[in-house]
């Protein structure tokens, strides 16, 4: 890729009630070079602070677009953004992230390869405050990061969903259309909570696509959560893990059972042991023990919703048709 013939790229940020945070995200994207980008901010806020922030950027840069949406959930916002934009390559980041200037170019450099359907980038922690530094040390980890410096290709195996996080994610438009878009019942703000990025990757691989993780595309994720927020985040992860893997089993893929077992053993068993033997943290132990309960609750909750087996997506009366939504 050269700057003399840049790729056409749409960038989508879903946001809700984070007017102060999203300003930094937009500012960093406006510094991106090497691609011809358009930015779409999908606002699900209850107030107008985010709107005021984004409209200031719109007035300064005509590549920034503001869209108010009545939909709820990060997946619904991403699908709505895809319906608005037309570029062949689509990138996603979150409203609590800061991207490096080369981020969009490095993500697009992978997506222009015909065999690659989706790409995930490197997600590093932003500078930690004293408060959340203590939470990180006590928990033995940092939320929603991918720090590996090794480029890696994910092909065929649906058992390995370690490709990255939705905070730094991209897809070819035709690939997203092929899998039916994002499952709108999964993800933050949706009835079945988190795991929408893992589910997205699972369905890409199931459809025969390839996913690449590139450490060359770097963003920084703010670690602003306190312990209450950490516990809530892992509750959402557990619920989503149960709902997503239950969906796979209902679609006839027993890999879902293996993924569910892996999650419970890894996020429940191993984390519980480390909280006792290594960290001696009661707070971390409580988070770990929740992973023996929440995935099963998410699995049971998911039976409220029918499934579109063609795309392995949950269906609900208030969810827009996935295929129609993604037509430019």
N, C-alpha and C positions, 0 to 999 in steps of 0.2 A: 504494500500500500504506500502511496506517496501523497504528499500534501497537494500536489498539482492536480490530482484527480480523486478528491476525497469521496468516501462512501456516504450514502444517505442514511442517517440514523435517527430514529426517534427515541427519546429518553422519557420514561414515565416515573413520576413520584406520586404514590398515594400518600395522603396525609389526613390527619384528623386532630384538631385542637393542639397543634404544635407550631403556632405562628413564629415563635422565637427560634425554634430549632431549625425549621425548614429554610430560613433566610440564609444560614451558612451553607446548607446543601446547594441551594440555587446559585449562590455566589461562586461556589467551587465549580459547578458545572459550566457556568458562563466562561470560565477560564480554560475549558477543554479545547484542544486543537487537534488537527489532523483528520477530522471528519466533518461533514456537513450535517450538523445536528439541529433538531427541534426538540424543545423541552415542553412536556405536558404535565402540569400539576393538577392532580385530581383531588379535590377538597371535599371531605365528608364532615367538616367541622360543624359544631353547634353554634359557633359565634363567627364574627367577621374579622378576627385578628389575622388569620391566615390569608384571607382574601386581600386585605389591605397590604400585607407584606408582599404577596405575589404580584399584585397589580403594580406595585412600585417597580419591580423588575420588568414587568411587561412594558411599562412606559419607557424604560431605558434600553430594552433589547427586544426586538420584534420576533426573536426566535423562542421567546418564553411565552407560554400559553396557559391561561387559567381556566379550569373547568370545575364548576360547582356540581356535585352529583348527590342525589338523594339515596344512592345505594349505600349499603353497609358492608364493611369487610374489605380487607386488602385485595383479595382476589377479584371481587366485583369491581373495585376501582381499577385494577390492572386491565381487566377485560374491557371496561369502558374506555380506558385510554387507548387500547389497541383499536377499538372501533373508530376513534377519532383520527388516528394517525394513519399514514400511508407508506412510510418507508419500508424497504424490504428487511431491514435489521432493526430490532427493538431491544433497548436496554432498560433495566430496572434498577433503581436504588431506593433507599428508605429516607425518611425525613429527619433521621438523626445521624446522618453520615456526611462525611466530607470526602470528595473524590480528588485524586491527583489529576493534574492537567492532561496527562497522557491516558487517563483511564478509558475514555470512550474509544480512542483510537486503538488501544491494545485489545479491547473487547471485540471491536469490529474486525480487527486483523485475524481473529480466529473464526468469526462467523462467516467471513467471505469464502472460506474453504468449503466446497460443496458437501463434503462428508460430515461436516460439523453442524448439528442441529441447534445446540445450545452451548453456552459458555458461562462459567462462573469465575469470578476474580478473587484476588487476595483481599481479605478483610482483617485489618489490624485494629487494635484498640486505640482510641484517641487518648490524649493525656488524661491520666486518672487523678481525681480529686482525693483528698485525704479520706473522705467518707467511703467512696466506692472502692478505693484501694484496699481498705480494711475488709470490705465485703468480698472482693476478689481473692484476697489472701486466705480468708476463712473458708471460702467455698472451694478453693483449689482450682479455679478456672475462671474464664471470662466468657460472657454470653455472646453468641452470634459472631464468632470470629473464624477465620481460616488463614492460618499463618504460614502454611507450607511454602517453601521456595521451589518445589519440584513441579514442573508441568506434568499433567497426568490426563490420560484419555480413559473415559469410561464407556465400555462397549459390552453389550449383551447381558452382563451379570446384573440382575435386579436386586441382588443381595447387598451390594455395596452402594449406599446412598451418601457417601462422604464427600461428594463433589463440591459442596460449598453452601452458601447462604443466599437467600433472596435479596439481601442488601446489595449484592453485586452479581447480577444475573443478566443474561442476554439470550435472545432466540431469533432464529430466522422466522419471518412471518408465515411462510408456507408450512413450516414445522408446527407452529402454534395452532394454525388452522387444522392441521391434520390430527392433532391430539384433542381438539375441541376446546382449546383455551384453558384457563385456570379453573379449577373446581371451586365454585363460589361459596360452597358450604364449608370450605376449609380456609384457614388463615385468620390472622388477628381480626377481631370484630365480627367474625362469622359464627354461625351456630355451633360448628364442630371444631372451632378454635384453630390451632396452629398446624404445622407440617405441610403447608401448601407448597413450599419450595421443594421439599423432598418428594412430594407427590408429583409435582411437575416433572422432576427428573426421572422418577420411576416410569411415568407414562411415556416420556421421550424414549427411554431405553426399551420399553415394552413394544413400542411401535417400530423398532429397528433403527432408531437414531443413535448418534454418538454425541457424548458430552465431553467437553474439555475444561479442565481447570487450568487457568493461566495465572502465575504469580506476577506477571508483568503488569497486570491491571490492578491497581491498588486503590483501596478506599480505607477510610478511618471511621470506625463505629464508636460513637460516644457511649461510654460505660457509666451512665448516669443513675442506674437503679440502686435503691437501697434493698435491705433484706426482704422487706414485704413484697417489693416488686419482683425480686428474684424468685421468691416462692410462687408468686402468681404466674410468672413466665413459665416456670417448670410445670405448673399445673396445666397451663395451656398446651405445652409440649406433650404432656402425657395424654391429655384428652384427644389431641389431634393424632397422636401416634395410634391410639386405639381405633379411632374413626377411620383413618386412612388405611391401615392394614386390614381392618374389617371389610372395607370396600373391596380390597383386592381378593380376599377370600370369597366374598359374595359374587365376584366376577369369575370365580373358578381358578384363581391363581394361589396355590398353597404357599408360594413364597411369602405371602402376607403373614402366615402363621410364624414363619421363621423370623421375619422382620419384627413382629410383635415380641417374640421371645427374646430376640437380641436386644431390643429396647429395654425390656423389663430387667434383664440380667445386667446390661451395661449401665443404664441410668439408675436402676434400683439397687441391685446387688453389689456391683463394684463400687458405686458411689457410697453406699452405706458402709462398706468395709473401710474405704479410704477415710471416711469421716471419723471413724473410730480409731483406726490404727495409725493414720498419718496426721490428720488435721485436728483430731479431738474436738470436733465442732458439733454441738447439739443442733444448731441451726442447719448445718449441712446434712445431718442425719435425717432431720424432718423432711427436707427436700427430697432426699433419696427414698425414704419410705413411702412418700406419696406416689412414686413411680410403680409401686406394687398395687396401687388402687386406681389411679386416674386413667390409665390405658383401658382397663376393663370397663370403667364407666363410659369412656368415650366410645368403646365398641358397642355397648348396649344402647347408648344414645343414638348411634348412627342408624339403628334399625327403624327409626322414625321416618327415614327418608328413602325413597326409591332410587334406583341407580340406572343411569344410561350406560348399558354394558358396551355400547359401541366405542365410547370414549373413556369408560371407567370413571365417570363423574357422577356425583350425587345430583339428584333432580329435586326441585321444589317448585311450588306454584309461583313463587315470587322471583325465581331465577330466570333471567333472559336466556333464550336458546344460545348455546355456546357457539355453534357454527355460524349462525346469522350474525352474532355480535362481532365476530372477527373479520367480516368482510369489509374491505376498505371502502 
